[in-house]
Amino acid sequence: MNVVTKNKLTQLLQNSRMNLVIAAAVAIVVVAAGYFLVRSYAGTPFASVEADQGTLSGNASLISDSTASGGKAVQFNAPAQTGGGGGTTPTTCPLPDYPSPSCTGTPVGTKFTKTVNGNYTASTNGEVIDSWHITGDVVITASNVQIKNTQIDGAIANEGPTGGEYKNASFTVTDTTVGTTTCSTDGQPSINGHDFTATRVHLQGHADGIDVVGNNITVQDSYIHPCYLPPSVVGSDGYHTDSIQDQCNTNITPYCAHITLTHTTFDSNVANGNSAANLGSQADGLSLADVTLRDNLFLGGGYTTAIWWDKNGDNANWIVANNAWVNKAWAYGPVDTESTCAHQTWSGNKIVTVDGNFKLTSTVSPQDCVN
């Protein structure tokens, strides 16, 4: 074999090896992308018929779904979530935009200083949990606990196992992600609590975002996106998914008072979503008082917001101001108040459209209280 022919053969072999390496790399990328796509729990355009029975509204339609309660679910249009990956700075997502995964949760680039494998109990008054990764739940039994810049794979609770043991426990949670992209099968909310303030938190991967079980709750500049699992996975008739709901029939207080929700995205645009805000409905709580909803974005569910002023609370009107509901992102309607508009003060509320990052794109119409 002459030298020229030998050199050409060598070059062909080298090119073949290179093509095989490139093909293998492309295959790995495709498989990995498919894996993470399957693992993700982005919002899907379905809502539950569980919340209430009524006439379907807008472009919603009843479809067959073997995983849903009763074998039926409601399909409607709503923007798909895009982006994600944790918060950036405290100044992102200001009005007229609404919080999203890109401006809430554990800040990008956070270096965890401590990892707790399993559950953790915060039992020291004034304890600070900063830049931790906790793979289980956080149970708070002390007062003035501070959680910030942290990833909690499980849930946060300061309610005891039977309802009233930790009545003096309180906490703040800031720039923190609670839950993972995998939907938990334990049926817990991301936060089950009272006497807490949540700021720029990203709540995900649980049956509910927040269960209100007592007084003094403030949620602001946050993004809440619960998930749904069917009866075949969690039994009964599956999750009754709410971004926030009251569970005020506990021993902590005779009622839940001083509930303030400000500039937060309550995203229940998930399969069989029940409500974005379920406050005061008959099955979930005894009574609520001093409730303020201001500058929030709501989407998903049968009735997106079931906000029922409760005669067992007090005589003060609830304040519902400058909130927005995503157009047609409901099965039956944006609002259900169970004929309590006389006890709610409404102003500046509207139906809107938003893009996939929850940036306001248009105002469709005003939204008044609906009895």
Protein Blocks (a to p, Z undefined) as FASTA:
>chain_A
ZZklmmmmmmmmmmmmmmmmmmmmmmmmmmmmmmmmmmpccdcddddfklpgcddehjbd
cdddfkbghhiacdddddddeeeeiafbfkgoiafbdcdfklgcjdehiacfbdcedjdd
dfbghiacehiacfbdcddfbehiacehiacfbbcdfbdfkopmmmmgccddehiaeddf
bdcfklpafbdcehiadehiacehiabfbdcfbehiadehiacddddddfklngpnbjad
dfbdcdfbbfkbmbdehiadehiacdfbbghifbfbdghiaklombdchiadehiaceed
jblbacdddfklcmbdcddehiacdehiafkbmbdeehplmmcccehiacddddfkopaf
bdfbdcdddZZ
